[in-house]
Amino acid sequence: MHPGFSVIFLTTLIGAGQGLFLGLYAAEIAALLRVAAPEPGSGFFVWGSALALLFTGLGAVASLFHLGHPERAWRALAMWRTSWLSREGIALPAFMAAVFAYGLGHYLGWRSTPAIGAVAVVLCVTLFVCTGMIYACIKFLQEWASPLTVANYGVLGCASGFTLVTAFAAFTADSLVPAYAVAAMALTVLGLATRSASLVRNSRLKPKSSLQSATGIHHPRIKQTSQGFMGGSYNTREFFHGRSRALLRSVKWGFLVLAFALPLLLLGVGWRSGSTLALCLAFAVQYTGLIAERWFFFAQSNHPQNLYYQAIS
């Protein structure tokens, strides 16, 4: 498939925002249960909520660039009964509204912030599921049609979000940095495990279609020499990326290093040495790696129509 950068930025930005909020709420609940350091000041939650809204808001803006007619975006919400995309379009603003209420509650000193946060957590998980199911429900794209797709969207979003909240805590609540760093490292390792599992699974897939079934010509030997017209078409632009296998391999190993190996190293260094710079670099490097990972996620999927258009693709 052709990777659309608007969707890449949408999914990585909102994932980081969702994970960041979960980190904020985890700190509040841990303090209430007295299993961690005393609860940080209200400013930590207010500014943290604002940062989560910034990331999710930027993701929502990025999604508009993927639409042919952004002014008609509201119509997509009408298909919520059958479309995971519509459900995502409803869950995202609902989650953002809950995060806004959560931050506002801390700013005004409300005692109901744990309850508001619980609602936001439910919406956060719902948003993760909706985003992942947009792709996992497409059965004819074998690389996507797996529970690992939903798992990866959730785990990688949480990993980047907890890495971000670790860097954020270094500026606003340094007593939380050790716990956040350990959680971010654990989620990054879990993300490496789930993403590696999907890579292994996808490497073993075999096409369910053939050139014969794609063209309807049932002959044992078929060789396509022309697509039938001189240039490309919507099919060849949108359902194939046009990149070499060598580039795909390079991107794969690149995101494995940038999204997992280097962030683990930088988180460890930042945690042990107290280096705020290392923690900030951990998020910057990991987010760059997740952009590459999401590009690979789209590029690796092989649309069955490419059997028919193989002379171009």
TORMISE-764193 format. One record per residue (C-alpha): z, x, y. Coordinates in steps of 0.1 Angstrom, whole numbers. Layout:
TORMISE-764193
Z;X;Y
...
END
This chain:
TORMISE-764193
0;0;0
-5;10;36
29;19;51
35;1;84
58;20;107
71;-11;123
84;-23;90
97;12;82
117;13;114
128;-23;110
144;-17;75
159;17;83
174;7;117
189;-25;106
202;-8;74
220;18;94
234;-9;117
246;-30;87
263;0;71
279;10;104
295;-25;107
308;-23;72
324;9;80
341;-6;111
354;-36;91
366;-14;63
388;6;87
403;-26;101
411;-40;66
425;-7;54
448;-6;84
459;-42;78
467;-34;42
484;-1;53
464;20;28
450;42;56
458;57;90
470;33;117
443;10;130
423;27;159
423;12;193
401;-18;202
376;5;219
366;19;185
356;-16;173
341;-27;206
318;3;210
311;5;173
300;-31;173
278;-24;203
262;5;184
256;-17;154
240;-42;176
218;-15;192
205;-4;159
199;-39;145
184;-50;179
160;-20;179
150;-30;143
143;-65;154
121;-53;182
102;-30;159
94;-59;136
75;-77;163
49;-49;163
40;-59;127
30;-94;138
-5;-102;149
9;-129;172
45;-121;181
47;-152;202
45;-173;170
72;-154;152
95;-185;153
71;-202;129
80;-178;101
116;-193;101
103;-227;90
95;-214;54
131;-205;46
131;-227;14
105;-205;-3
101;-173;17
125;-143;16
109;-131;49
119;-163;66
154;-160;52
156;-124;65
144;-138;99
174;-162;99
200;-138;84
193;-110;110
201;-129;142
230;-146;124
244;-112;114
239;-99;150
257;-129;164
287;-124;141
289;-87;150
288;-96;187
317;-121;181
336;-94;162
332;-69;190
341;-95;216
371;-106;196
384;-70;197
377;-67;234
396;-99;242
424;-92;217
418;-121;193
438;-122;161
410;-138;142
388;-106;141
394;-101;103
381;-136;97
351;-131;120
345;-98;103
346;-114;68
318;-139;79
298;-109;92
302;-91;59
288;-121;40
259;-123;64
254;-85;61
252;-87;23
229;-117;26
206;-97;49
205;-68;25
195;-91;-3
168;-109;17
153;-76;29
151;-62;-6
139;-94;-22
109;-96;2
95;-67;-19
112;-72;-53
98;-108;-56
62;-95;-56
56;-94;-93
21;-79;-93
34;-48;-75
52;-32;-104
68;-5;-84
87;-31;-63
94;-58;-89
127;-44;-100
164;-50;-92
165;-14;-81
145;-23;-50
173;-46;-38
200;-20;-48
183;8;-30
179;-12;3
217;-20;2
230;14;-10
207;35;13
216;13;43
253;17;36
249;55;31
232;59;65
256;35;82
287;53;69
272;87;79
266;72;113
302;58;116
315;92;105
298;108;135
309;80;157
345;83;146
344;121;155
341;110;191
364;79;191
389;81;162
389;115;146
418;105;122
392;84;103
367;112;99
380;125;65
379;90;49
346;81;64
330;115;53
342;110;17
328;74;17
295;86;32
291;114;7
299;90;-22
274;65;-10
248;92;-5
253;104;-41
250;68;-53
218;64;-32
204;95;-48
212;81;-83
196;46;-76
166;60;-59
161;86;-86
163;59;-112
135;39;-94
114;71;-92
118;77;-129
110;40;-137
79;40;-115
66;72;-130
65;55;-164
47;23;-153
13;15;-168
-12;-7;-150
-14;-43;-164
-49;-47;-151
-81;-27;-158
-114;-22;-141
-128;-48;-165
-102;-75;-156
-105;-66;-119
-143;-71;-118
-147;-97;-146
-173;-74;-163
-162;-70;-199
-180;-38;-209
-163;-8;-224
-178;17;-199
-179;8;-162
-184;32;-134
-181;21;-98
-203;41;-73
-202;18;-42
-179;-7;-27
-209;-28;-17
-210;-21;20
-210;9;43
-175;9;58
-139;-1;50
-125;-36;52
-91;-53;56
-85;-48;19
-90;-11;20
-70;-6;52
-40;-27;43
-37;-22;6
-42;16;3
-28;44;23
-57;69;20
-34;99;14
-37;125;-14
-14;127;-44
-4;162;-32
9;147;1
28;120;-18
45;146;-39
54;166;-8
69;135;9
89;126;-22
106;160;-25
109;160;13
129;128;14
151;138;-16
162;169;4
164;153;38
180;119;29
204;132;2
209;170;-2
211;182;34
233;152;46
258;160;18
260;196;29
263;187;66
290;160;59
310;185;38
307;211;66
316;186;93
346;173;73
360;207;65
354;224;98
358;194;121
324;201;136
311;170;154
277;186;157
274;189;119
283;152;115
258;142;141
231;163;124
240;148;91
230;113;104
199;126;122
187;144;92
195;116;68
178;90;90
146;112;92
147;115;54
150;77;51
120;72;72
101;94;48
117;76;18
106;42;32
71;55;39
69;67;2
83;34;-9
52;16;5
27;43;-2
37;46;-39
31;9;-47
-4;5;-62
-20;-29;-54
-41;-41;-83
-71;-48;-59
-75;-10;-57
-91;-11;-91
-119;-31;-76
-122;-10;-44
-117;24;-61
-149;38;-47
-132;37;-13
-96;42;-22
END
